[in-house]
């Protein structure tokens, strides 16, 4: 494909290969062709203009994983708008905060989220248009009826829009990450588009991409939107299921995929006969990110799938990133790679740069600028000299320049003056065959300030109890020093983990800190 302005856009593929599948839903099998995607997103863009939303305006997208999600996002993208995709697990009050904070003029939701949408109807003073896909309730118009009246050709003033996403809020209230709208002709490649179009990760217009995660999250959103620019086919799972994910790779000849480590854990814990029954030979690249991957988990995945795992580390803010191949990782186990188009600085709390192999705060320089919407103080809090930026992660760099993560600074446990990084303990416990999920954090201790606590989601609820607690503590002590191991373990039938793999650890930890003052909360 020629790399000229205007080429990297679904409209190009709608003209060249109108019947090619752009999107295939994993569960229902519903197919959306490039012609259908182009027509529907044009109708959405026409509707948004008709409702008075002009370049630089904002649209909130509160839609589950379904084809209409892309109609709306592409409608906003080609209209020069900011579009904010909302976590579909939010309560009405949480969603209302983001909808108001992002200055949305329009909310587009889906009938699957009717219960929350109904509560939202009177909580959005800035929103003048409320639309619902797949149904209609009081206070909302039918999206399908509204766009049916619109022409399927481009609006006269097409221009590139931009997502404006919110941090997950696992350590505080979500923050909107706002970047300037692109000032380039529509369809001109961004750095990510250009890199993928030029063969990064083996991607091309012939790729078949599996997206098993919720589309509201930054990586699934941005990668699917980019793959659709290139002309690939995206297989989108309505929700992740480990067996179904493997079956979809075989059925559709998936070549490229993207995961989070909790998905690897769930696939590895399938019975061996389930894991080995599928033909995965088409699969040439499995990308993963979003959360640190325990070393044993990644080792087992490489043994199973071969050296096709590629990992990157970054944040929605886009302030810097790293990348590492399977071959590099095998030589540097546990690393998340070397910097990609930026520089890493490991500094102490006074801003002094630290030598190799010493743990400190991770800052990047040379990455994309960003700001937190309506929060200058939070934006300033991410910066230090020369514009270096951080999102609060900690780690170290080895002699070869590879970065290793230890944990979020907010998660660090300080027990008797010793710094303990709970990620290390979590990585051990999650490998126990009776553990489905685990959260490790500090709880009050009268003598040491804090002590290590674990809350475990067992594979079988009936296993929870003192015997399993004793077994897991002993298991942990076989790999880690006693100070890093939990003094006690509680059990929970389901930990509050996002579909994106991030754990709402704060929700669990707050149960144990009520009535106490702590900097960690």
Buried (B, 14 or more C-beta within 10 A) or exposed (E): EEEEEEBBBBBBBBEEBEEBBBBBBBEEEEBBBBBBBBBBBBBBBBBBBEBEBEBEBBBBBBBBBBBBBBBBBBBBBBBBBBBBBBBBBBEBEBBBBBBBBBBBBBBBBBBBBBEBBBBBBEBBEBBEBBBBBBBBBEEBEBBBEBBEEBEBEBBEEBBBBBBBBBBBBBBEEBBBBBBEBBEEEBBBBBEBBEBBBEEEBEBBBEBBBBBBBBBBBBBBBBBBBBBBBBBBBBBBBBEBBBBBBBBBBBBBBBBBBBBBBBBBBBBBBBEEEBBEEBEBEEBBBBBBBBBBBBBBBBBBBBEEBBEBBBBBBBBBBBBBBBBBBBEBBEEBEBBBBBBBEBEBBBBEEEEEEBEEEEBBBBBBBBBBEBBBBEBEEBBEEBEBEEEBBBBBBBBBBEEEBBBBBBBBBBBBBBBEEEEBBBBBBBBBBBBBEBBBBBBBBBBBBEEBBBBBBBBBBBBEEEBBEEEBBEBBBEBBBEBBEEBBBBBEBBBBEEBBBBBBBBBBBBEBBEEBBEEEEBEBE
